[in-house]
Amino acid sequence: MIGKNEIRQFSLLGAPVAATNMQSAIDTVCSWIERGDKGRMVTFSTVHMLVEGLKDPGFLKLLQKSDLNCPDGMPLVWYGKHKAGSHVERVCGPEFLPTFSAATAHLNLRHYFYGGAEGVAAKAAEELKRANPGMQIAGVYSPPFRALTTEEKDSLIHSINAAKPDLIWVCLGCPKQELWIEEFREKLDCPVFLAIGLAVEISAGTKQRAPYIMRNFGFEWLYRLCQEPRRLWRRYLVYNSIFVYRLLTEKFQPLGRSDTKA
């Protein structure tokens, strides 16, 4: 269960996206833990995330520093199949979290959940452990809806390090969760940080995913827009339009490879 030494990638709107699938992504994360790596960053990249990178060069640089940007949104998968081959499949947070938990339950890995509304992460951890009895919960923390003070950050670092997690699942929404990982990945003694957004709420049962047929044809965004139009209209209507325009005008780049990160 060791991941390959290299992660094949394709470039999209300046961001490296892994030419991977669910099993390969799981194997890669496991290999980092087995090797005792520290501070590896995993994102589940969507149209929203890539357009954030277009708008904010600092965020794009963060994505370029990430160790594994899995293709979450179906447009990324379709583009990846065109550039890198049919082995590219969707690897999204709401599926990766339970699938990884089930596949590695026998390894007794220690999972820490950070983010979400009060009680949501704890409920998700409880449900995942019920489904996978061997899963170890190192800790859960739902932060306040404000910036943490210096004292709170110091306390958090001490608390998480004392819990000795193998993975930290960060669910703050994009781009907050990726920025949080960038801030703390060198300060926390943890092999892997994963930015999973809505996955914790789905695992907790507080939110539902779109029907399979909508997900498969790339319309999960429409399902979410109908659920929360006032909050999400800009993200999907404006950002999707920007993505399509930039995709149509961007020159195709050759498939690349990562170097020493995997």
KOLMIDO-352064 format. One record per residue (C-alpha): residue number from 1; x, y, z. Coordinates in steps of 0.2 Angstrom, whole numbers. Each point is the difference from the previous one (the first is absolute). Layout:
{NUM,{X,Y,Z}};
...
% end
This chain:
{1,{0,0,0}};
{2,{14,12,-4}};
{3,{-3,14,-12}};
{4,{11,3,-15}};
{5,{15,11,1}};
{6,{-8,12,-13}};
{7,{-17,8,-2}};
{8,{-4,3,-18}};
{9,{-9,17,-2}};
{10,{-8,11,-12}};
{11,{0,19,0}};
{12,{-17,9,0}};
{13,{-1,19,2}};
{14,{17,0,7}};
{15,{-3,-13,14}};
{16,{7,-18,0}};
{17,{-14,-13,1}};
{18,{4,-18,4}};
{19,{-3,-12,-14}};
{20,{-7,-13,13}};
{21,{-15,-10,6}};
{22,{-7,-5,17}};
{23,{11,-15,3}};
{24,{16,9,-6}};
{25,{-4,15,11}};
{26,{-2,-12,15}};
{27,{16,-9,-3}};
{28,{9,16,-2}};
{29,{-6,7,17}};
{30,{4,-16,8}};
{31,{17,-1,-6}};
{32,{4,18,7}};
{33,{-6,-6,17}};
{34,{10,-17,-1}};
{35,{15,10,-4}};
{36,{-2,12,15}};
{37,{-2,16,-11}};
{38,{-5,16,7}};
{39,{-12,14,-6}};
{40,{-6,-8,-16}};
{41,{-15,10,-7}};
{42,{-15,-8,-10}};
{43,{-13,11,-8}};
{44,{-16,-6,-10}};
{45,{1,13,-14}};
{46,{-16,7,-8}};
{47,{-4,14,-13}};
{48,{-3,11,15}};
{49,{18,-3,7}};
{50,{9,2,-17}};
{51,{-9,17,-3}};
{52,{5,6,17}};
{53,{17,-4,-5}};
{54,{-2,11,-16}};
{55,{-7,14,11}};
{56,{13,-1,14}};
{57,{18,-4,-6}};
{58,{5,-4,18}};
{59,{-13,-14,1}};
{60,{5,-6,-17}};
{61,{18,-2,7}};
{62,{-7,-9,15}};
{63,{-8,-13,-12}};
{64,{16,-2,-9}};
{65,{8,-4,17}};
{66,{-13,-13,4}};
{67,{6,-18,-1}};
{68,{-16,-7,-7}};
{69,{-14,9,-9}};
{70,{-13,-13,-4}};
{71,{-12,3,-14}};
{72,{-17,3,9}};
{73,{-10,10,-12}};
{74,{-6,-10,-16}};
{75,{7,14,-12}};
{76,{17,-4,7}};
{77,{-3,-19,-2}};
{78,{-5,3,-18}};
{79,{15,11,-4}};
{80,{11,-12,9}};
{81,{-6,-15,-10}};
{82,{4,10,-16}};
{83,{17,5,6}};
{84,{6,-15,10}};
{85,{-11,-15,-4}};
{86,{-15,-10,5}};
{87,{7,-5,17}};
{88,{-4,17,7}};
{89,{-15,-1,10}};
{90,{-10,12,12}};
{91,{7,0,18}};
{92,{-11,11,10}};
{93,{1,3,19}};
{94,{-18,-7,4}};
{95,{5,-16,-7}};
{96,{19,0,4}};
{97,{-3,2,19}};
{98,{-12,-16,3}};
{99,{10,-10,-13}};
{100,{17,4,7}};
{101,{-7,-4,18}};
{102,{-7,-17,-5}};
{103,{16,-5,-10}};
{104,{12,5,14}};
{105,{-11,-5,16}};
{106,{11,-15,3}};
{107,{16,11,1}};
{108,{-6,9,16}};
{109,{4,17,-8}};
{110,{-4,15,11}};
{111,{-12,13,-7}};
{112,{-3,18,5}};
{113,{-14,10,-6}};
{114,{1,19,0}};
{115,{-14,12,-5}};
{116,{-18,0,-3}};
{117,{-15,6,10}};
{118,{0,-5,18}};
{119,{-3,-18,2}};
{120,{1,-4,-18}};
{121,{17,-7,-1}};
{122,{-3,-10,16}};
{123,{-15,-8,-8}};
{124,{10,-4,-16}};
{125,{13,-8,10}};
{126,{-12,-10,10}};
{127,{-9,-6,-16}};
{128,{16,-5,-8}};
{129,{7,-9,15}};
{130,{-17,-9,1}};
{131,{2,-6,-18}};
{132,{19,-4,2}};
{133,{3,-6,18}};
{134,{19,-1,-2}};
{135,{0,19,-4}};
{136,{9,11,14}};
{137,{-7,17,3}};
{138,{15,11,7}};
{139,{-11,15,2}};
{140,{-13,12,-6}};
{141,{0,19,1}};
{142,{-14,12,-7}};
{143,{9,18,0}};
{144,{-10,16,3}};
{145,{-6,10,-15}};
{146,{14,13,2}};
{147,{18,0,-1}};
{148,{9,-9,14}};
{149,{11,10,12}};
{150,{18,-3,1}};
{151,{-3,-9,17}};
{152,{-13,-11,-8}};
{153,{11,-5,-14}};
{154,{14,-5,12}};
{155,{-12,-10,11}};
{156,{-7,-8,-16}};
{157,{17,-5,-6}};
{158,{4,-7,17}};
{159,{-16,-10,1}};
{160,{1,-7,-18}};
{161,{18,-5,2}};
{162,{-4,-9,17}};
{163,{-14,-10,-10}};
{164,{13,-7,-12}};
{165,{-11,0,-15}};
{166,{5,-9,-16}};
{167,{-12,10,-10}};
{168,{-9,17,2}};
{169,{-16,2,-9}};
{170,{-3,19,-2}};
{171,{-18,5,-4}};
{172,{-1,19,-1}};
{173,{-5,3,-18}};
{174,{11,6,-15}};
{175,{12,10,2}};
{176,{0,1,19}};
{177,{4,-18,2}};
{178,{15,0,-12}};
{179,{6,16,8}};
{180,{-2,-8,17}};
{181,{11,-15,-5}};
{182,{13,11,-7}};
{183,{1,10,16}};
{184,{1,-16,11}};
{185,{8,-14,-10}};
{186,{18,4,6}};
{187,{-6,3,18}};
{188,{-9,-16,3}};
{189,{8,-17,1}};
{190,{-12,-9,-12}};
{191,{4,-9,-17}};
{192,{-15,5,-10}};
{193,{-13,15,0}};
{194,{-15,-2,-11}};
{195,{-12,14,-5}};
{196,{-17,-8,-2}};
{197,{-13,14,2}};
{198,{-18,-7,0}};
{199,{6,-18,2}};
{200,{-2,1,19}};
{201,{-17,6,-1}};
{202,{-5,-13,-12}};
{203,{8,-14,11}};
{204,{-9,8,15}};
{205,{-17,-1,-9}};
{206,{-3,19,1}};
{207,{1,2,-19}};
{208,{-4,-11,-15}};
{209,{9,-2,-16}};
{210,{-8,1,-17}};
{211,{-8,-15,-8}};
{212,{13,-11,-9}};
{213,{-5,4,-17}};
{214,{2,19,3}};
{215,{17,-3,8}};
{216,{5,-12,-15}};
{217,{-5,13,-13}};
{218,{9,15,9}};
{219,{-16,8,7}};
{220,{3,-2,18}};
{221,{3,19,1}};
{222,{-17,3,-6}};
{223,{-8,-11,13}};
{224,{10,10,13}};
{225,{-5,17,-8}};
{226,{-18,-5,2}};
{227,{2,-4,18}};
{228,{10,16,5}};
{229,{-3,13,-14}};
{230,{3,15,10}};
{231,{17,-6,6}};
{232,{6,-9,-15}};
{233,{-6,9,-16}};
{234,{16,10,-2}};
{235,{11,-15,2}};
{236,{-9,-11,-13}};
{237,{-7,12,-13}};
{238,{14,13,0}};
{239,{15,-12,4}};
{240,{-6,-13,-12}};
{241,{-1,13,-14}};
{242,{17,6,3}};
{243,{7,-18,0}};
{244,{-8,-4,-17}};
{245,{6,16,-7}};
{246,{18,-3,6}};
{247,{-1,-18,-5}};
{248,{-5,4,-18}};
{249,{14,13,-1}};
{250,{14,-9,8}};
{251,{13,-9,-10}};
{252,{2,-19,3}};
{253,{15,-4,10}};
{254,{9,-16,-1}};
{255,{-2,-13,14}};
{256,{13,3,14}};
{257,{6,-10,15}};
{258,{4,5,18}};
{259,{17,-1,6}};
{260,{5,-4,18}};
{261,{-17,3,9}};
{262,{-7,-17,-1}};
% end
